[in-house]
Amino acid sequence: MDRQEIIASLNTRPPTVLILGGGINGIGTFRDLALNGIDVLLIDQADFCSGASAASSHMAHGGIRYLENGEFRLVREAVRERNRLIENAPHLVKPLATTIPIFKIFSGLLNAPFKFLGLLEKPSERGALVIKIGLIFYDAFTRSQKTVPFHRLVGRKKTLAEFPDMDPDIRYAATYYDGSILSPERLSIELLLDGEAEGEHARALNYFSVRGVEGNCIQLRDELSGLEYEVSPRLVINATGPWIDLANLRLGLKTHYIGGTKGSHLVLDNPALSKAIAGHEIFFENKDGRIVLIFPLGDKVLIGTSDLSFEDPEAATCSPAEVDYFIGMVQRVFPGIKVEPSQIIFRFSGVRPLAYTQAKIAGQITRDHHIHEDLIERLPVLSLVGGKWTTFRAFAEQVTDKVFSLLDFSRTAGTHNLPIGGGGNYPTGSEDTRKWLENLEKETGLPTRQLETLFNRYGTRSRLVCAHLAAGKDTRLVSNPDFSQREILYLVQNEKVVHLDDLLLRRTLLAFLGGLSLPLIVELADISGSFLGWDDGRKQKEINQTLAILAQKHGVKF
Ligand SMILES: Cc1cc2nc3c(=O)[nH]c(=O)nc-3n(C[C@H](O)[C@H](O)[C@H](O)COP(=O)(O)OP(=O)(O)OC[C@H]3O[C@@H](n4cnc5c(N)ncnc54)[C@H](O)[C@@H]3O)c2cc1C
């Protein structure tokens, strides 16, 4: 169903479950409920995956440092989910060698006991021994799965041979494996479309918000037309992440579940740094225990992240102080590499929906997830607090099971080994991939290079994209020949694009990897508008709005 059909169906087919929020936790739960045949409606007041889920450090990880907080259950769950993500979405989640440069040997051994006794003001820098112990646990949690190799710890000489630009004062380096989520935004939309593909009982609307409640009736508003609607679900799931308490307030519930922290990132075009990290994520800490990561993104580099107490998710932007801090941190590990502000091609920021606590150090607030249950008269409202991108599937499963127990349904299907989007029927190994692409070439007659590009972008969903390309006259974009007109049209028609920035920021990596120019933005507005029925005035409004978002939120100016 398209947007108008879904809206029209709200009267004739009321949803059993209403999910507020289309970040990864709402979408994960949507897919699980849809898979089990539940009538479910998901709404997001903005675009899907535009909140905390779009601000992540792109790591599918267990979170080795949470071991120090004694969070063994969380880390075990997260490394298992990391492995599942690599297996279920191999087109977008790849194993990632992660290296920790180590400058001390015994330091940090007392962090865990002090934390346990409530005496830890500031963790001290972790030395080789603490890191080694952590990595032994980390490997042990998934020893049987063997999805990624085990860790290794090497001395100064071997480290500098592999990373010649690293600070020569280094004593050791530990390398272990996590996962890299190339595009959290694409992974989310593909997961959402998988949910909708289960049938007309599963419906999702972006730019649709909750206004209020009357009895068991929830009032909704179409943010495009301004029209209001009512639905009477049997259960509401509040998956609005850092907005949870605000959304609950609209439902008449006064809660204080969230104590968010802001995290920012930079994307840099710095070939020397990109070469120096040699395809590894470099994961280290500042002298005060704050975590820094330098993360490979093709020929670009991502740097993050901060962890600062912060309330208003709408107001989160990367501040000049954060930029200075990140640049300084690169110097700590790669002192010879110059980073200039002019090399920043994109910045982004978001608020982690962490559980409210009195903890003094933001980095030590638990990243675990839990469900809070409230009632509006007799209507249950489940608020999904906390959680990591990595653990969304497990969290969604727990929420879905809770819904089943409250509504007296039973589970008919699970998501453990369920592929996501273009990860379905994904060829294993280069020979299989070659054959898969050869078949696609026979089916569509498209050139091999283009097929490879589309396969890298969309995994096996590229079969759908290619069929669309082959079904009509297609031309490469004038301002970026790496994309074609029909590819863009495919995304606009099939992936719930409403505004131009949905396409630039979330259906493609164009903005994120610094691939935009003013002529390209205009070209993309023309193509999108041709399908979405934008007149010249609307087109200009979309362009202006996109330029404002790029400048204010991402520091991208033309
Ligand atoms: C800086 C940072 C770095 C991170 N790094 C990692 C990492 O590397 N790995 C990892 O595993 N995790 C990471 N995380 C954590 C992870 O990204 C989040 O925990 C997760 O994305 C939260 O998802 P969510 O669905 O709960 O919330 P969100 O993604 O914020 O989704 C909530 C949605 O609700 C919508 N909404 C708000 N109010 C309403 C309303 N009234 N009605 C309808 N919709 C509404 C919003 O528009 C939004 O889309 C990071 C988080 C941050 C902020």
The ligand as an SDF file (V2000), in Angstrom:
LIG
                    3D

 53 58  0  0  0  0  0  0  0  0999 V2000
   26.1270    9.3170   19.3960 C   0  0  0  0  0  0  0  0  0  0  0  0
   25.6090    7.9150   19.4470 C   0  0  0  0  0  0  0  0  0  0  0  0
   26.4560    6.8540   19.1130 C   0  0  0  0  0  0  0  0  0  0  0  0
   25.9780    5.5500   19.1680 C   0  0  0  0  0  0  0  0  0  0  0  0
   26.7670    4.5330   18.7170 N   0  0  0  0  0  0  0  0  0  0  0  0
   26.2910    3.2680   18.6990 C   0  0  0  0  0  0  0  0  0  0  0  0
   27.0650    2.2250   18.1300 C   0  0  0  0  0  0  0  0  0  0  0  0
   28.1260    2.4450   17.5510 O   0  0  0  0  0  0  0  0  0  0  0  0
   26.5670    0.9760   18.1840 N   0  0  0  0  0  0  0  0  0  0  0  0
   25.3820    0.6770   18.7950 C   0  0  0  0  0  0  0  0  0  0  0  0
   25.0240   -0.4830   18.8480 O   0  0  0  0  0  0  0  0  0  0  0  0
   24.5930    1.6660   19.3000 N   0  0  0  0  0  0  0  0  0  0  0  0
   25.0220    2.9390   19.2600 C   0  0  0  0  0  0  0  0  0  0  0  0
   24.2400    3.9590   19.7340 N   0  0  0  0  0  0  0  0  0  0  0  0
   22.9410    3.6490   20.3620 C   0  0  0  0  0  0  0  0  0  0  0  0
   21.8230    3.4790   19.3560 C   0  0  0  0  0  0  0  0  0  0  0  0
   22.0150    4.2560   18.2120 O   0  0  0  0  0  0  0  0  0  0  0  0
   20.4970    3.8630   20.0020 C   0  0  0  0  0  0  0  0  0  0  0  0
   20.3630    3.2610   21.2450 O   0  0  0  0  0  0  0  0  0  0  0  0
   19.3020    3.4230   19.1600 C   0  0  0  0  0  0  0  0  0  0  0  0
   19.4750    3.8850   17.8560 O   0  0  0  0  0  0  0  0  0  0  0  0
   18.0110    3.9420   19.7450 C   0  0  0  0  0  0  0  0  0  0  0  0
   16.9870    3.6930   18.8240 O   0  0  0  0  0  0  0  0  0  0  0  0
   15.4830    4.0430   19.1480 P   0  0  0  0  0  0  0  0  0  0  0  0
   14.6780    3.4020   18.0880 O   0  0  0  0  0  0  0  0  0  0  0  0
   15.1560    3.6440   20.5530 O   0  0  0  0  0  0  0  0  0  0  0  0
   15.4090    5.6360   19.1200 O   0  0  0  0  0  0  0  0  0  0  0  0
   15.4750    6.6530   17.8740 P   0  0  0  0  0  0  0  0  0  0  0  0
   16.3490    6.1620   16.8090 O   0  0  0  0  0  0  0  0  0  0  0  0
   15.7670    7.9930   18.4140 O   0  0  0  0  0  0  0  0  0  0  0  0
   14.0080    6.6250   17.2880 O   0  0  0  0  0  0  0  0  0  0  0  0
   12.9420    7.3430   17.8720 C   0  0  0  0  0  0  0  0  0  0  0  0
   12.0570    7.8700   16.7670 C   0  0  0  0  0  0  0  0  0  0  0  0
   10.8510    8.3530   17.3710 O   0  0  0  0  0  0  0  0  0  0  0  0
   10.3980    9.4550   16.5950 C   0  0  0  0  0  0  0  0  0  0  0  0
    9.4730   10.2270   17.4350 N   0  0  0  0  0  0  0  0  0  0  0  0
    9.7740   11.0810   18.4460 C   0  0  0  0  0  0  0  0  0  0  0  0
    8.6510   11.5620   19.0150 N   0  0  0  0  0  0  0  0  0  0  0  0
    7.6080   11.0150   18.3450 C   0  0  0  0  0  0  0  0  0  0  0  0
    6.1940   11.1310   18.4600 C   0  0  0  0  0  0  0  0  0  0  0  0
    5.6170   11.8990   19.3980 N   0  0  0  0  0  0  0  0  0  0  0  0
    5.4070   10.4320   17.5920 N   0  0  0  0  0  0  0  0  0  0  0  0
    5.9950    9.6570   16.6330 C   0  0  0  0  0  0  0  0  0  0  0  0
    7.3170    9.5120   16.4940 N   0  0  0  0  0  0  0  0  0  0  0  0
    8.1340   10.1660   17.3360 C   0  0  0  0  0  0  0  0  0  0  0  0
   11.6610   10.1790   16.2120 C   0  0  0  0  0  0  0  0  0  0  0  0
   11.4660   10.9600   15.0390 O   0  0  0  0  0  0  0  0  0  0  0  0
   12.6420    9.0280   15.9980 C   0  0  0  0  0  0  0  0  0  0  0  0
   12.7480    8.6530   14.6340 O   0  0  0  0  0  0  0  0  0  0  0  0
   24.6600    5.2880   19.6300 C   0  0  0  0  0  0  0  0  0  0  0  0
   23.8050    6.3530   19.9250 C   0  0  0  0  0  0  0  0  0  0  0  0
   24.2600    7.6570   19.8030 C   0  0  0  0  0  0  0  0  0  0  0  0
   23.2980    8.7890   20.0490 C   0  0  0  0  0  0  0  0  0  0  0  0
  1  2  1  0
  2  3  1  0
  2 52  2  0
  3  4  2  0
  4  5  1  0
  4 50  1  0
  5  6  2  0
  6  7  1  0
  6 13  1  0
  7  8  2  0
  7  9  1  0
  9 10  1  0
 10 11  2  0
 10 12  1  0
 12 13  2  0
 13 14  1  0
 14 15  1  0
 14 50  1  0
 15 16  1  0
 16 17  1  0
 16 18  1  0
 18 19  1  0
 18 20  1  0
 20 21  1  0
 20 22  1  0
 22 23  1  0
 23 24  1  0
 24 25  2  0
 24 26  1  0
 24 27  1  0
 27 28  1  0
 28 29  2  0
 28 30  1  0
 28 31  1  0
 31 32  1  0
 32 33  1  0
 33 34  1  0
 33 48  1  0
 34 35  1  0
 35 36  1  0
 35 46  1  0
 36 37  1  0
 36 45  1  0
 37 38  2  0
 38 39  1  0
 39 40  1  0
 39 45  2  0
 40 41  1  0
 40 42  2  0
 42 43  1  0
 43 44  2  0
 44 45  1  0
 46 47  1  0
 46 48  1  0
 48 49  1  0
 50 51  2  0
 51 52  1  0
 52 53  1  0
M  END
$$$$
